[in-house]
Amino acid sequence: MRKKIIAGNWKMNKTIEEAIELANGLKLDLADCKDVDVVLCPPFTALKSVSDIVSETQIAVGSQNMSSEDEGAYTGEICHTMLKEIFVRYVILGHSERRQYYKENDFWINKKVVKALEKNLRPILCVGETLEDRESGSTEKVVEVQVREGLKDVAAESYTELVIAYEPVWAIGTGKVATAQQAQDVHAFIRGVVKDMVGAEAADAVRIQYGGSMKPDNAVELLGQPDIDGGLIGGAALDATSFAGIVKAAM
């Protein structure tokens, strides 16, 4: 049975002081949580502070991005060595905001995924369609391309070490939420694509999160779907009570 995973993407929010306060609050509520994998993804400036706070708990730390390069003249980037030095275990890759605002494409996202796995970091690969894609009936086509290209050259045995996050772009920060059935349908479709790519065993093992405005009041229904294995949480991750509520809904 796949273990649920709830990851909080803090995006460009929280100063170091604010991040410390939030992490300490979550530590009180979730430090001994063993039934659900919990991941906190603060901004780069707060990674070390948050990592120190949760170092002796069950809570893991993730980065919001990572370079596909090992080191060098790549202004503004951060590499796997820097992240692992402060005990980061997960990296969010291909988030819709990276695709939209910074023009990251499937080729570069795939390079990052491959590098993360090579360096024993766990990628959270984000895929999802825009409102225009959904209304034109292109959801499955768009998502399939992102999955196939994003996971190109990834061996079947590596699927236990990665997470796929389905984030309907039209439901991020808009207050709109896909129905539980709509979310389940796309999750099941993604699992089917993985099965076609690398076989049933890997498809059954890979965890697929929902990343579209999950909150405590809809988490139970969403997480109760057979192919939804967790959540990539945005806004609700910035409040300790809300985030802890979602984690508890996954137990």
C-alpha positions in Angstrom: 0.0 0.0 0.0 1.3 3.4 -1.0 2.1 5.7 1.9 0.5 9.1 1.7 2.8 12.1 1.2 1.8 15.7 2.1 4.3 18.4 1.0 4.0 22.1 1.8 5.2 24.5 -0.9 5.7 27.8 0.8 6.6 29.5 -2.5 8.1 33.0 -2.1 6.7 33.5 1.4 8.1 33.6 4.9 11.2 35.4 6.1 13.7 33.3 8.1 12.1 34.4 11.3 8.6 33.6 10.0 9.8 30.2 8.7 11.3 29.3 12.0 8.0 30.1 13.7 6.0 28.0 11.3 8.4 25.1 11.4 8.3 25.1 15.2 4.5 25.1 15.2 4.4 22.1 12.8 7.1 20.3 14.8 4.9 20.4 17.8 2.0 18.9 15.9 3.7 16.5 13.5 7.2 15.6 14.8 6.2 12.0 15.5 4.0 11.5 12.5 4.9 8.1 11.0 1.8 7.2 9.0 2.2 10.0 6.5 5.4 11.4 4.9 5.5 15.2 5.6 7.7 17.5 3.6 8.3 21.2 4.2 9.5 23.3 1.2 10.5 26.8 2.4 12.3 29.4 0.2 16.0 28.9 -0.2 16.9 31.5 2.5 15.1 29.4 5.2 16.1 25.9 4.1 18.9 25.6 6.6 16.9 27.0 9.5 13.9 24.7 8.9 16.2 21.7 8.3 17.8 22.3 11.7 14.4 22.5 13.4 13.0 19.3 12.1 16.3 17.4 12.0 15.4 14.9 14.7 11.8 14.4 13.6 9.9 12.5 11.0 9.5 15.7 8.9 11.5 16.0 5.8 12.7 19.2 4.0 12.3 19.9 0.3 13.6 22.5 -2.1 11.4 24.4 -4.5 13.8 24.0 -7.4 17.2 22.6 -8.3 19.7 23.0 -11.2 20.5 20.1 -13.5 24.1 21.1 -13.3 26.6 20.0 -10.6 28.3 23.4 -10.2 29.6 26.4 -12.2 28.7 29.7 -13.7 24.9 29.5 -13.3 23.9 32.7 -11.6 20.8 32.4 -9.4 20.8 28.5 -9.4 21.3 26.0 -6.6 22.7 22.5 -7.0 22.2 19.1 -5.4 25.5 19.4 -3.4 24.3 22.6 -1.7 20.9 21.0 -0.9 22.2 17.7 0.4 24.7 19.6 2.6 21.7 20.9 4.6 19.8 17.6 4.5 17.3 18.4 1.9 15.7 15.2 0.7 13.0 16.3 -1.9 13.0 18.8 -4.8 9.9 20.2 -6.5 10.6 20.2 -10.2 8.5 21.5 -13.1 6.0 23.5 -11.0 3.4 25.3 -13.1 4.8 28.6 -12.0 8.3 27.7 -13.1 6.8 26.6 -16.5 4.7 29.7 -16.9 6.9 32.5 -15.5 10.3 31.2 -16.2 9.6 29.2 -19.4 11.0 25.9 -18.1 10.2 23.2 -20.6 10.0 19.4 -20.4 13.5 19.0 -21.7 15.1 20.9 -18.9 12.7 19.6 -16.3 13.6 16.1 -17.3 17.4 16.9 -16.9 16.6 18.0 -13.4 14.6 14.9 -12.6 17.4 12.6 -13.8 20.0 14.6 -11.9 18.0 14.5 -8.7 17.6 10.7 -8.8 21.3 10.3 -9.8 22.2 12.2 -6.6 19.8 10.4 -4.3 17.3 13.3 -4.0 13.6 12.6 -4.5 12.0 14.7 -7.2 8.4 15.8 -7.0 7.5 16.2 -10.7 4.6 18.6 -11.3 2.3 18.2 -14.3 -1.0 19.7 -15.1 -3.2 21.6 -17.6 -4.4 25.2 -17.9 -8.1 26.2 -18.0 -7.7 26.6 -21.7 -6.4 23.1 -22.0 -9.3 21.6 -20.0 -12.0 23.5 -21.8 -10.6 22.4 -25.1 -10.6 18.8 -24.1 -6.8 18.6 -24.1 -6.2 17.6 -20.4 -5.0 14.1 -21.1 -2.9 15.0 -24.1 -1.1 17.8 -22.2 -0.6 15.7 -19.0 0.6 12.7 -20.9 3.3 14.7 -22.7 4.5 16.2 -19.5 4.7 12.8 -17.8 6.4 11.1 -20.6 8.9 13.9 -21.3 9.5 14.7 -17.7 10.3 11.1 -16.8 12.2 10.2 -20.0 15.1 7.8 -19.3 14.0 7.2 -15.7 14.3 3.5 -14.9 11.3 1.6 -13.5 13.0 0.9 -10.2 13.4 4.6 -9.6 9.6 5.2 -9.5 9.5 4.4 -5.8 11.9 7.3 -5.2 9.9 9.9 -7.0 6.6 11.6 -6.7 4.3 13.0 -9.4 2.1 16.0 -8.5 -0.9 16.6 -10.6 -1.7 20.3 -10.3 -4.6 21.6 -12.5 -3.2 25.1 -13.1 -6.7 26.5 -13.2 -7.2 25.5 -9.6 -4.0 27.0 -8.1 -4.6 30.1 -6.1 -7.9 30.7 -7.7 -10.1 29.2 -5.0 -11.4 26.7 -7.6 -11.0 23.1 -6.9 -11.4 20.1 -9.1 -14.1 17.7 -7.9 -12.8 14.6 -6.2 -13.9 12.6 -9.2 -12.2 15.0 -11.7 -8.9 14.7 -9.7 -9.2 11.0 -9.4 -9.8 10.6 -13.2 -6.6 12.4 -14.0 -4.6 10.6 -11.3 -5.8 7.3 -12.7 -4.9 8.4 -16.2 -1.3 9.4 -15.1 -0.9 6.0 -13.4 -2.0 4.4 -16.7 0.6 6.4 -18.6 3.3 5.2 -16.2 2.1 1.6 -16.6 2.5 2.0 -20.4 6.0 3.5 -19.9 7.6 1.2 -17.4 5.1 -1.5 -16.4 2.5 -2.3 -13.8 4.7 -2.7 -10.8 6.2 0.8 -11.1 2.8 2.3 -11.8 1.4 0.7 -8.7 4.3 1.9 -6.6 4.6 5.5 -7.7 2.9 8.1 -5.5 0.8 10.7 -7.2 -0.2 13.9 -5.3 -3.0 16.3 -5.9 -1.8 19.9 -6.1 -4.9 22.0 -6.6 -6.0 24.0 -3.6 -6.3 21.2 -1.1 -7.6 22.4 2.3 -8.7 20.7 5.5 -12.3 20.8 4.5 -11.8 19.0 1.2 -8.8 16.9 2.0 -10.6 13.8 3.4 -12.7 13.4 0.2 -9.7 14.0 -2.1 -7.4 11.7 -0.2 -10.0 9.0 -0.1 -9.7 8.5 -3.8 -7.9 5.3 -4.8 -5.2 7.0 -7.0 -4.6 10.2 -4.9 -1.6 9.5 -2.7 -1.2 12.9 -1.0 -1.2 16.6 -1.6 1.2 19.3 -2.8 -0.1 22.2 -0.7 0.3 25.8 -1.4 -1.7 28.5 0.5 -2.8 26.1 3.3 0.8 25.2 3.9 1.5 28.7 5.3 -0.7 28.1 8.3 0.3 25.5 10.8 -3.2 24.6 11.8 -4.4 24.2 8.2 -1.4 22.2 7.1 -1.5 19.9 10.1 -5.2 19.4 9.5 -4.5 18.2 6.0 -1.8 15.8 7.2 -4.1 14.4 9.8 -6.8 13.9 7.1 -4.2 11.7 5.3 -3.7 9.4 8.3 
